Amino acid sequence: MDDARGPVGPVQAALPPWRRRLRRISRITILLALVSSPWWGRALLQSMDFFRVRRVELEGVRYATPDEIVSRLGVDTTASVWDDVSPLEARVREHPQVREVRIRRKLPGTLVVMVTENPPVALVSTPRGLIVIDASGDSLPVDPTTMDVDLPVLARRDTLLLRLLGSTQTEEPALFARVSEARRSGRGDVLLILPEFRIVADSAVTAARLAEVLPVEVDAERRNWRPRELDLRFRDQVIVRLQSP
């Protein structure tokens, strides 16, 4: 006797044409919804009171006035954290103390403003008193009479000295912090005044070249020498001139 058996597994009946068309339309609708979600999804979130801006946090602000940064944002409790932050960043970036800014969201209602400031590098003497400037020579809105600003003093805006101080501040911050005054000699040489001694260099000196005084200073201390001047004007050498006994 023949044992005729059908296919193993469940047998599904063919779907009617209208069901197949409905399934196809549903798939297309879901796909379109997913593709367009960045637009309608954000609009939906922006309309929700739950995501209204209730707090602004500042990071990286040292010299700028926090109230000025918040004022430039121009946001209030009608704004949503899901609003476009590009216009806010552009307004903050116009502050002379601000080099770069980035805003991120902290849900449900906080904007975190991360600021990179233009660091001040010097105090310049003017008829109106001392003003704070950056490495480009631009004045910064920092009042040295109300804020603790420990910076080298310059007699005038000297582009070469400002560039040197700026690079030293970045590359050799500990050495920069010790410089109390910077000026030019009558021959155009660079003079940096430190509490212990002064550094003399030619106008082509770099921050890396200035750093060469540090091991010489350590060696001088080991020998119980009292340097008056460290001279970098001679190629590959640091000349030590001692204080008078």
C-alpha positions in Angstrom: 0.0 0.0 0.0 1.4 3.4 -1.0 1.8 5.8 1.9 1.2 9.2 0.3 2.0 12.1 2.6 1.8 15.8 2.1 4.5 18.5 3.0 5.7 18.7 6.5 4.7 21.8 8.5 1.6 24.1 8.5 0.0 25.0 5.3 -1.0 28.7 5.0 -3.8 29.7 2.8 -3.0 32.3 0.2 -4.0 35.8 1.2 -6.7 37.5 -0.7 -5.5 40.4 -3.0 -7.1 43.1 -0.8 -5.2 41.8 2.2 -1.9 41.9 0.3 -2.5 45.4 -0.9 -3.3 46.5 2.7 -0.1 44.9 4.0 2.0 46.6 1.4 0.4 50.1 2.1 1.0 49.5 5.9 4.7 48.8 5.3 5.1 51.9 3.1 3.4 54.0 5.7 5.7 52.8 8.5 8.7 53.4 6.3 7.7 57.0 5.5 7.0 57.6 9.2 10.5 56.4 10.2 12.2 58.5 7.4 10.3 61.6 8.4 10.6 61.2 12.2 13.4 63.8 12.6 10.9 66.5 11.5 7.6 65.5 13.0 9.3 63.9 16.1 11.2 67.1 17.0 8.1 69.2 16.4 6.1 67.0 18.7 8.8 67.2 21.4 9.1 71.0 21.1 5.4 71.4 21.8 5.6 69.5 25.1 5.9 71.6 28.3 8.0 68.8 29.8 10.9 69.9 27.6 10.7 73.7 28.3 14.1 75.3 29.3 14.2 75.7 33.0 17.9 75.8 33.7 21.2 76.9 32.0 24.6 75.5 33.1 27.9 77.1 32.1 31.2 75.2 31.7 34.6 76.6 31.0 33.7 80.2 32.0 36.4 81.8 34.0 36.9 85.4 32.9 33.6 86.1 31.1 30.6 87.2 33.2 28.1 84.4 33.5 25.2 86.9 33.3 26.5 88.2 30.0 26.7 84.7 28.5 23.1 83.8 29.7 21.9 87.2 28.4 23.3 86.5 24.9 21.5 83.2 24.8 18.2 85.0 24.9 16.2 82.0 26.1 13.3 81.9 28.5 10.8 79.4 29.8 8.9 79.5 26.4 11.9 77.9 24.7 12.3 74.2 24.3 15.5 72.2 24.7 14.7 70.7 21.3 14.9 74.1 19.6 17.8 74.6 17.2 20.9 75.6 19.2 22.9 77.0 16.3 21.5 80.6 16.7 22.2 80.4 20.4 25.8 79.4 19.8 26.3 82.1 17.2 25.1 84.8 19.7 27.4 83.6 22.5 30.3 83.3 20.1 30.1 87.1 19.4 31.2 87.8 23.0 34.9 89.0 22.8 35.9 86.7 25.6 34.6 83.6 23.8 36.7 81.7 21.3 34.3 78.7 20.8 31.1 77.5 22.2 29.0 74.3 22.0 25.6 73.7 23.5 24.3 70.3 24.5 21.0 69.2 26.0 20.5 67.7 29.4 16.9 66.3 29.5 14.3 67.2 30.4 14.9 71.0 30.7 18.6 72.0 30.8 20.9 73.6 28.3 24.6 73.1 29.0 26.8 75.8 27.4 30.4 74.7 27.1 32.7 77.7 26.4 36.3 77.9 25.3 37.6 81.4 26.2 40.2 83.6 24.6 42.8 83.4 27.4 44.3 86.8 28.5 48.1 86.9 28.2 49.1 90.3 29.3 48.3 93.6 31.1 49.1 96.6 29.0 49.6 100.1 30.5 47.4 102.8 29.0 46.6 106.4 30.1 43.3 104.9 31.5 45.2 102.3 33.5 45.9 98.6 32.9 43.8 96.7 30.3 43.7 93.0 29.6 44.6 91.7 26.2 44.9 88.4 24.4 47.6 87.0 22.2 46.2 88.8 19.2 46.4 92.1 20.9 42.6 92.5 21.3 41.2 94.0 24.5 39.2 91.6 26.6 36.3 92.6 28.9 38.1 91.7 32.1 38.5 94.3 34.8 41.8 93.7 36.6 40.6 95.9 39.5 37.8 93.5 40.4 39.2 90.2 39.2 42.4 88.4 40.2 44.4 88.5 37.0 48.1 87.6 37.4 49.6 88.3 34.0 52.9 89.8 32.6 52.8 93.6 32.2 53.7 95.2 28.9 54.4 98.9 28.3 52.6 98.7 24.9 50.9 96.3 22.6 53.9 94.5 21.1 52.8 91.9 18.6 55.9 89.8 18.9 55.8 89.7 22.7 52.1 88.9 22.7 52.7 85.9 20.3 55.6 84.7 22.4 53.6 85.0 25.7 50.6 83.2 24.0 52.7 80.3 22.9 54.5 80.1 26.2 51.2 80.1 28.1 50.1 77.1 25.9 53.3 75.1 25.8 55.0 76.1 29.1 52.3 77.3 31.5 54.5 76.9 34.6 57.2 79.2 33.1 54.6 81.6 31.8 53.1 82.0 35.3 56.4 83.2 36.6 56.8 86.0 34.1 56.0 89.4 35.7 57.0 91.7 32.9 58.0 91.5 29.2 59.6 94.2 27.2 62.1 95.0 24.4 65.6 96.2 24.9 67.0 99.1 22.9 68.4 96.7 20.4 65.1 94.9 20.0 66.0 91.9 22.1 63.3 90.2 24.3 63.5 90.7 28.0 61.4 88.6 30.3 61.4 89.5 34.0 61.0 86.7 36.5 61.2 87.0 40.3 64.6 85.3 40.5 66.3 86.5 37.3 65.6 87.9 33.8 65.8 86.1 30.5 67.4 87.7 27.5 66.7 86.4 24.0 66.7 87.6 20.4 63.4 88.4 18.6 63.2 84.9 17.0 63.0 83.1 20.4 60.3 80.5 20.8 58.5 79.0 23.8 60.6 75.8 23.3 63.8 77.8 23.4 62.7 79.6 26.5 62.1 76.3 28.2 65.8 75.5 27.9 66.4 77.8 30.9 64.6 75.4 33.2 67.3 72.6 33.4 69.9 75.4 33.6 68.1 76.9 36.6 68.0 73.5 38.3 71.7 73.0 37.8 72.4 76.5 39.1 70.5 75.8 42.2 72.4 72.6 42.7 75.7 74.5 42.5 74.4 77.2 44.9 74.6 79.8 42.1 72.4 82.9 42.1 71.7 83.8 38.5 71.0 87.4 37.6 70.4 86.8 33.9 70.1 83.8 31.6 71.1 84.7 28.0 69.6 82.8 25.1 71.0 84.9 22.3 73.8 82.5 21.5 73.0 79.5 19.4 72.5 76.2 21.4 73.8 77.8 24.6 72.4 79.3 27.8 74.8 81.9 29.3 74.4 82.3 33.0 75.4 85.6 34.5 75.5 85.6 38.3 74.5 88.2 40.8 77.3 90.1 42.4 78.5 88.6 45.7 
